[in-house]
Amino acid sequence: MLLYFVSFVSAQEKFIKPPYLKTGDTVAIVAPAGILKNREETIEKAKSVLISWGLNVVLGKNVFNQNNHFAGTDEERLQDFQEALDIPTVKAIWAARGGYGSVRILDNINLSKFKKKPKWIVGYSDITAFHNHVNNLGFETLHAMMPTSLEEKPEEIVETMASFKNALFGEKLSYEIPSSTYNRNGKISGEIVGGNLSILMSMLGSKSQLKTDGKILFIEEIGEYEYAIDRMLQSLKRAGYFNNLKGVVLGNFSKIRKNPTSWGSTIEELILAVLPKEIPILFDFPAGHEADNRALFFGRKVEIHIQKDTSTVIFHQK
């Protein structure tokens, strides 16, 4: 009986992978958060990219709606996301942009059809809310570029686009990056989860609060003061977020704002002071709010080797 229970728990901890895409499959572009003002050309470019990869594209009916800060009302954004979840021919849901707004529709989404036939949910930043919620249910998601990433200079997003395409079509994802002097070296293996720091903290106390026990945690952030980053990390720490981590991967911490009163340390030193001292930590992984934004399979087992000169991140093939 005990053996059955242990086997059942182990099976439940394995994340379910949605089917990879193949030529002729359909991707839905929806806008669950911020407004897409004057970005029709950007969305057309995103459609062209997907079509060039042999995919079909459908747009949410309300993608270009405007409701103050948001891409339509909560009901309109929910409608588009729900339809993308429920239409059987849609194999991936690509968030047009982040910003803010995903959490406002999260609790009203019906995932019953998704659980039977999962599909890829793709995006970063505010889309962390969806990643956390779906990862907690035991399904993989894809932390990767969004259509608005195509507004960057083409030569700066070559690796970004290549990793996104490889992830969608099930090609191997592996990265070798220069090592930061702030790294804590070591070898780690486990499922990687996480996302934007502000959104991770905003999920605390809800059913979407990310389950981090035994996981590798990825974090990125943009446009915050150092004291605000410390406050968010301290909040996660007090909530037990870091208690049983295998390791941490830090992505971009972009456009850190300057406070009139100096914080007194680098952002790396700030982070190291909060995280557990016994676990490996990889800084400067190219993912987050920069042009070079490499794809990550959230919920997928990854092997990470952090060394003095170079570090490797290799995802298991499924």
C-alpha positions as CSV (number, residue, x, y, z in Angstrom):
1,M,0.0,0.0,0.0
2,L,2.8,2.4,0.9
3,L,4.7,1.5,-2.3
4,Y,1.5,2.3,-4.3
5,F,1.2,5.7,-2.5
6,V,4.8,6.7,-3.2
7,S,4.5,5.6,-6.9
8,F,1.2,7.7,-7.2
9,V,2.8,10.8,-5.7
10,S,5.9,10.4,-8.0
11,A,3.6,10.1,-11.0
12,Q,1.6,13.1,-10.1
13,E,4.7,15.3,-9.8
14,K,5.6,14.7,-13.5
15,F,4.6,17.6,-15.7
16,I,2.4,16.8,-18.7
17,K,3.8,18.1,-22.0
18,P,1.4,19.5,-24.6
19,P,2.0,18.2,-28.1
20,Y,4.7,19.9,-30.1
21,L,3.6,21.8,-33.2
22,K,3.9,20.5,-36.7
23,T,3.4,22.0,-40.1
24,G,-0.3,23.0,-40.6
25,D,-1.0,23.5,-36.9
26,T,-2.7,26.6,-35.7
27,V,-1.5,29.3,-33.2
28,A,-3.9,31.7,-31.6
29,I,-2.6,35.2,-30.8
30,V,-4.6,36.8,-28.0
31,A,-4.1,39.8,-25.7
32,P,-4.9,38.9,-22.1
33,A,-3.3,42.0,-20.5
34,G,-2.0,45.3,-21.8
35,I,-3.4,47.4,-24.6
36,L,-2.0,46.9,-28.2
37,K,-2.3,50.6,-29.2
38,N,-1.0,51.3,-32.7
39,R,0.5,47.8,-32.9
40,E,-1.4,46.3,-35.9
41,E,1.9,46.2,-37.9
42,T,3.6,44.3,-35.1
43,I,0.8,41.6,-35.0
44,E,0.9,41.3,-38.8
45,K,4.7,40.7,-38.6
46,A,4.0,38.0,-35.9
47,K,1.5,36.4,-38.2
48,S,4.0,36.4,-41.1
49,V,6.7,34.8,-39.0
50,L,4.3,31.9,-37.9
51,I,3.1,31.5,-41.5
52,S,6.7,31.3,-42.7
53,W,7.2,28.4,-40.3
54,G,4.3,26.5,-41.9
55,L,1.7,27.4,-39.2
56,N,-1.8,28.8,-39.4
57,V,-2.8,31.8,-37.3
58,V,-6.0,33.0,-35.8
59,L,-6.4,36.3,-33.9
60,G,-8.6,36.8,-30.9
61,K,-11.7,38.8,-31.9
62,N,-10.8,41.4,-29.3
63,V,-7.1,41.7,-29.7
64,F,-7.1,45.4,-30.7
65,N,-9.9,46.5,-28.4
66,Q,-9.1,49.3,-25.9
67,N,-10.4,49.6,-22.4
68,N,-8.1,52.2,-20.8
69,H,-5.0,50.3,-19.7
70,F,-6.2,47.0,-21.0
71,A,-6.7,45.3,-24.4
72,G,-10.5,45.2,-24.0
73,T,-12.6,44.6,-20.9
74,D,-11.9,41.7,-18.6
75,E,-14.8,39.9,-20.3
76,E,-13.5,40.5,-23.8
77,R,-10.0,39.3,-22.9
78,L,-11.4,36.3,-21.1
79,Q,-13.5,35.4,-24.1
80,D,-10.5,35.4,-26.5
81,F,-8.4,33.3,-24.1
82,Q,-11.2,30.9,-23.4
83,E,-12.0,30.4,-27.1
84,A,-8.3,29.7,-27.8
85,L,-8.3,27.1,-25.0
86,D,-11.4,25.4,-26.2
87,I,-11.0,25.4,-30.0
88,P,-9.5,21.9,-30.8
89,T,-7.5,23.0,-33.8
90,V,-5.5,25.6,-31.8
91,K,-2.3,24.0,-30.6
92,A,-0.6,27.0,-29.0
93,I,-1.8,30.3,-27.4
94,W,0.6,33.1,-27.9
95,A,0.2,36.2,-25.7
96,A,0.6,39.3,-27.9
97,R,2.2,41.3,-25.0
98,G,2.4,41.5,-21.2
99,G,1.9,44.7,-19.2
100,Y,-0.7,44.0,-16.6
101,G,-4.1,42.3,-16.6
102,S,-3.8,38.5,-16.7
103,V,-4.6,38.1,-13.1
104,R,-7.9,39.8,-13.6
105,I,-9.2,37.0,-15.8
106,L,-7.3,34.1,-14.3
107,D,-10.0,32.8,-11.9
108,N,-12.7,32.8,-14.5
109,I,-10.9,30.6,-17.0
110,N,-12.3,27.1,-17.5
111,L,-9.4,24.7,-18.0
112,S,-11.5,21.5,-18.2
113,K,-10.9,21.1,-22.0
114,F,-7.3,22.1,-21.6
115,K,-6.7,19.4,-19.0
116,K,-8.0,16.8,-21.5
117,K,-6.1,18.1,-24.5
118,P,-3.3,20.5,-23.3
119,K,-1.7,23.1,-25.6
120,W,1.2,25.4,-25.2
121,I,0.7,28.7,-23.4
122,V,3.4,31.1,-24.5
123,G,4.7,34.4,-23.2
124,Y,6.6,36.1,-20.4
125,S,6.3,39.0,-18.0
126,D,2.6,39.4,-16.9
127,I,2.0,36.0,-18.5
128,T,3.8,34.6,-15.5
129,A,0.3,34.5,-13.9
130,F,-0.8,31.8,-16.4
131,H,2.5,30.0,-16.1
132,N,2.2,29.7,-12.4
133,H,-1.5,28.7,-12.4
134,V,-1.0,26.0,-15.1
135,N,2.3,24.7,-13.8
136,N,0.6,24.1,-10.4
137,L,-1.9,21.9,-12.2
138,G,1.0,19.8,-13.6
139,F,1.3,21.1,-17.2
140,E,4.3,22.5,-19.0
141,T,4.2,26.0,-20.4
142,L,6.6,28.0,-22.6
143,H,8.4,31.1,-21.3
144,A,9.4,32.8,-24.6
145,M,9.2,35.8,-26.8
146,M,5.9,37.5,-27.7
147,P,4.8,39.4,-30.8
148,T,6.0,42.7,-29.4
149,S,9.5,41.2,-29.2
150,L,9.5,41.6,-33.0
151,E,9.8,45.4,-32.4
152,E,13.4,44.9,-31.5
153,K,16.2,45.1,-34.0
154,P,16.2,41.9,-36.2
155,E,19.9,41.2,-35.6
156,E,19.3,41.3,-31.8
157,I,16.6,38.7,-31.7
158,V,18.1,35.9,-33.9
159,E,18.7,33.6,-30.9
160,T,15.3,34.7,-29.4
161,M,13.4,33.6,-32.5
162,A,15.4,30.5,-33.1
163,S,14.9,29.2,-29.5
164,F,11.1,30.0,-29.7
165,K,10.8,28.1,-33.0
166,N,12.9,25.1,-31.7
167,A,10.7,24.9,-28.6
168,L,7.4,25.0,-30.5
169,F,8.5,22.2,-32.8
170,G,10.2,20.1,-30.2
171,E,13.8,20.6,-31.2
172,K,16.5,20.4,-28.5
173,L,16.9,23.4,-26.2
174,S,20.4,23.8,-24.8
175,Y,22.4,26.9,-24.0
176,E,26.0,27.8,-23.1
177,I,26.6,31.2,-21.6
178,P,29.5,33.1,-20.1
179,S,29.6,32.6,-16.3
180,S,29.1,35.6,-14.0
181,T,31.6,36.1,-11.1
182,Y,28.6,36.2,-8.8
183,N,27.5,32.7,-9.6
184,R,27.5,29.9,-7.0
185,N,28.9,27.0,-9.0
186,G,27.6,23.5,-9.0
187,K,25.5,20.9,-10.9
188,I,21.7,20.8,-10.5
189,S,18.9,18.8,-12.1
190,G,15.2,19.3,-11.8
191,E,12.1,21.0,-13.2
192,I,12.4,24.7,-13.8
193,V,9.5,27.1,-13.0
194,G,9.1,30.8,-12.2
195,G,8.9,34.0,-14.1
196,N,8.6,37.7,-13.4
197,L,9.4,38.6,-9.8
198,S,6.6,41.1,-9.3
199,I,4.0,38.6,-10.6
200,L,5.5,35.7,-8.5
201,M,5.0,37.9,-5.4
202,S,1.5,38.9,-6.5
203,M,0.5,35.3,-6.6
204,L,1.3,34.7,-2.9
205,G,-1.6,33.5,-0.8
206,S,-3.6,32.4,-3.8
207,K,-4.2,29.0,-5.5
208,S,-1.8,30.2,-8.2
209,Q,1.1,30.6,-5.7
210,L,3.8,28.6,-7.4
211,K,4.8,25.3,-5.9
212,T,8.6,25.5,-5.6
213,D,9.6,22.5,-3.5
214,G,12.3,20.5,-5.2
215,K,12.3,22.9,-8.2
216,I,14.8,25.2,-9.9
217,L,13.4,28.7,-9.8
218,F,13.8,31.2,-12.6
219,I,13.4,35.0,-11.9
220,E,13.5,38.1,-14.0
221,E,12.4,41.7,-13.5
222,I,12.3,45.2,-15.1
223,G,11.9,48.8,-14.1
224,E,12.0,48.4,-10.3
225,Y,14.0,50.1,-7.6
226,E,16.6,47.9,-5.7
227,Y,14.7,48.3,-2.5
228,A,11.5,47.1,-4.2
229,I,13.4,44.0,-5.5
230,D,14.6,43.3,-2.0
231,R,11.1,43.7,-0.6
232,M,9.7,41.3,-3.1
233,L,12.4,38.7,-2.5
234,Q,12.0,39.1,1.3
235,S,8.3,38.5,0.9
236,L,8.9,35.3,-1.1
237,K,11.5,34.2,1.5
238,R,9.1,34.7,4.4
239,A,6.5,32.7,2.5
240,G,8.8,29.8,2.4
241,Y,9.4,30.1,-1.4
242,F,13.1,29.4,-1.2
243,N,13.1,26.7,1.5
244,N,13.5,23.6,-0.6
245,L,14.8,24.9,-3.9
246,K,17.5,22.9,-5.8
247,G,18.8,26.1,-7.4
248,V,18.0,29.5,-8.9
249,V,18.5,30.9,-12.4
250,L,18.4,34.7,-12.7
251,G,17.5,36.2,-16.0
252,N,17.5,39.9,-17.0
253,F,17.1,42.5,-14.3
254,S,16.5,45.4,-16.7
255,K,16.3,49.1,-16.3
256,I,16.8,49.1,-12.6
257,R,15.7,52.5,-11.3
258,K,17.9,54.8,-9.2
259,N,16.7,55.8,-5.8
260,P,17.9,59.1,-4.4
261,T,19.3,57.2,-1.4
262,S,21.9,54.6,-2.5
263,W,21.1,51.0,-1.8
264,G,24.7,50.3,-1.1
265,S,25.3,47.1,-3.1
266,T,24.9,45.6,-6.6
267,I,21.7,44.0,-7.6
268,E,23.6,40.6,-7.6
269,E,24.8,41.2,-4.0
270,L,21.3,42.1,-3.0
271,I,19.9,38.8,-4.5
272,L,22.6,36.7,-3.0
273,A,21.9,38.1,0.5
274,V,18.3,36.8,0.3
275,L,18.7,33.4,-1.4
276,P,19.7,30.3,0.5
277,K,23.5,30.0,0.8
278,E,23.8,26.3,0.1
279,I,22.3,26.2,-3.4
280,P,23.8,26.8,-6.8
281,I,22.9,30.1,-8.5
282,L,23.2,31.1,-12.1
283,F,23.2,34.8,-13.0
284,D,22.8,36.5,-16.4
285,F,20.8,33.9,-18.2
286,P,19.5,35.6,-21.4
287,A,15.7,35.6,-20.7
288,G,13.4,38.4,-19.7
289,H,12.9,42.0,-20.9
290,E,15.8,42.2,-23.2
291,A,16.0,41.6,-27.0
292,D,17.9,38.3,-26.3
293,N,15.1,36.4,-24.6
294,R,15.8,32.6,-24.9
295,A,12.9,30.1,-24.6
296,L,12.5,28.1,-21.4
297,F,10.2,25.1,-20.9
298,F,8.6,25.7,-17.5
299,G,7.8,22.4,-15.8
300,R,10.5,20.6,-17.9
301,K,13.5,18.9,-16.3
302,V,16.7,20.7,-17.0
303,E,20.4,19.9,-16.3
304,I,22.4,23.0,-15.3
305,H,26.2,23.0,-14.9
306,I,27.5,26.2,-13.4
307,Q,31.3,26.5,-13.8
308,K,34.0,29.2,-13.6
309,D,34.1,30.3,-17.3
310,T,31.0,29.0,-19.0
311,S,27.7,27.5,-17.8
312,T,25.3,25.2,-19.6
313,V,21.5,24.8,-19.4
314,I,20.3,21.7,-21.2
315,F,16.6,20.7,-21.3
316,H,15.6,17.0,-21.3
317,Q,14.0,15.9,-24.6
318,K,10.4,14.6,-24.3
